[in-house]
Amino acid sequence: MKVSSNTSVAMPIKNMIGIIAAVAAGIFAYTELTARLTSLETSRELHQADLLKKSEQLPTDQEQFILLEHIAGQVEDLNEEIKEMRNNTVNIEMMTKTIDRVREDVEKLKDKVRANGSQ
């Protein structure tokens, strides 16, 4: 079989329309797929840019962070003082009982001394 510029090809119209429709569908699918990939890549880039932008600390954020650290230190100091005060309360109650006993002992001694002086 010789192929030249004068060679004719006979094909039913039905088959030609089917081939044209298949090529058109392939082109349409490729275009849609490319558009979807471009959209996803763009949204990913925007999302990453937003994350980077959000992660940067502004001077006001840094100041607030420093203030929070300072306040947290003060709260820890206050907690330590409260714990020490709890222990002081126990010591004060114990000392109060001891002083009451000492007063009773002093009163007994005073009574003995008075009793010795009156005889």
C-alpha positions as CSV (number, residue, x, y, z in Angstrom):
1,M,0.0,0.0,0.0
2,K,1.4,3.4,-1.1
3,V,0.6,6.5,1.0
4,S,0.8,9.8,-0.8
5,S,-1.0,13.2,-0.8
6,N,-3.5,11.8,-3.2
7,T,-4.4,8.7,-1.0
8,S,-8.1,8.8,0.1
9,V,-9.4,7.5,3.4
10,A,-13.0,6.4,3.7
11,M,-14.6,6.6,7.2
12,P,-18.2,6.6,8.3
13,I,-19.4,9.9,9.7
14,K,-20.5,8.2,12.9
15,N,-17.0,7.1,13.7
16,M,-15.5,10.5,12.8
17,I,-18.0,12.3,15.2
18,G,-17.2,9.8,17.9
19,I,-13.4,10.5,17.5
20,I,-14.0,14.2,17.6
21,A,-16.2,13.9,20.7
22,A,-13.6,11.8,22.4
23,V,-10.8,14.3,21.6
24,A,-13.0,17.2,22.8
25,A,-13.8,15.3,26.1
26,G,-10.1,14.6,26.6
27,I,-9.2,18.3,26.1
28,F,-12.0,19.4,28.4
29,A,-10.9,16.9,31.1
30,Y,-7.3,18.1,30.8
31,T,-8.3,21.7,31.1
32,E,-10.5,21.1,34.2
33,L,-7.7,19.0,35.8
34,T,-5.1,21.7,35.2
35,A,-7.5,24.4,36.6
36,R,-8.2,22.4,39.7
37,L,-4.4,21.8,40.3
38,T,-3.7,25.5,39.9
39,S,-6.5,26.4,42.3
40,L,-5.2,23.9,44.9
41,E,-1.7,25.2,44.6
42,T,-2.8,28.8,44.9
43,S,-4.8,28.1,48.0
44,R,-1.9,26.2,49.6
45,E,0.5,29.1,48.9
46,L,-2.0,31.5,50.4
47,H,-2.5,29.3,53.4
48,Q,1.2,29.1,54.0
49,A,1.6,32.8,53.6
50,D,-1.1,33.4,56.2
51,L,0.5,31.0,58.6
52,L,3.9,32.8,58.2
53,K,2.1,36.1,58.7
54,K,0.3,34.9,61.8
55,S,3.5,33.4,63.3
56,E,5.3,36.7,63.2
57,Q,5.2,38.5,66.6
58,L,4.3,42.1,66.5
59,P,5.9,44.4,69.2
60,T,2.6,44.5,71.1
61,D,2.5,40.7,71.2
62,Q,6.1,40.6,72.5
63,E,5.2,43.2,75.2
64,Q,2.2,41.2,76.2
65,F,4.3,38.0,76.4
66,I,6.9,39.8,78.7
67,L,4.1,41.1,80.9
68,L,2.6,37.6,81.2
69,E,5.9,36.2,82.2
70,H,6.3,38.9,84.8
71,I,2.9,38.3,86.2
72,A,3.4,34.5,86.3
73,G,6.6,35.2,88.4
74,Q,4.6,37.3,90.8
75,V,1.9,34.7,91.1
76,E,4.6,32.1,92.0
77,D,6.0,34.4,94.6
78,L,2.6,34.9,96.1
79,N,2.0,31.2,96.2
80,E,5.2,30.7,98.2
81,E,4.2,33.4,100.6
82,I,0.8,31.8,101.2
83,K,2.5,28.5,101.9
84,E,4.8,30.1,104.4
85,M,1.8,31.8,106.0
86,R,0.1,28.5,106.5
87,N,3.1,27.3,108.4
88,N,3.1,30.6,110.4
89,T,-0.5,30.0,111.4
90,V,0.4,26.7,112.9
91,N,3.4,28.2,114.7
92,I,1.3,31.1,116.0
93,E,-1.3,28.8,117.4
94,M,1.4,26.7,119.1
95,M,3.0,29.8,120.6
96,T,-0.3,31.0,121.8
97,K,-0.9,27.8,123.7
98,T,2.6,27.9,125.1
99,I,2.1,31.5,126.3
100,D,-1.2,30.6,127.9
101,R,0.6,27.8,129.8
102,V,3.4,30.2,130.8
103,R,0.8,32.7,132.1
104,E,-0.8,29.9,134.1
105,D,2.6,28.9,135.5
106,V,3.4,32.6,136.3
107,E,0.1,33.0,138.1
108,K,0.8,29.9,140.2
109,L,4.2,31.2,141.1
110,K,2.8,34.6,142.0
111,D,0.2,32.8,144.2
112,K,3.0,30.8,145.9
113,V,5.1,33.9,146.4
114,R,2.1,35.8,147.9
115,A,1.3,32.8,150.0
116,N,4.9,32.7,151.3
117,G,5.0,36.4,152.1
118,S,1.7,36.4,154.0
119,Q,2.8,33.6,156.4
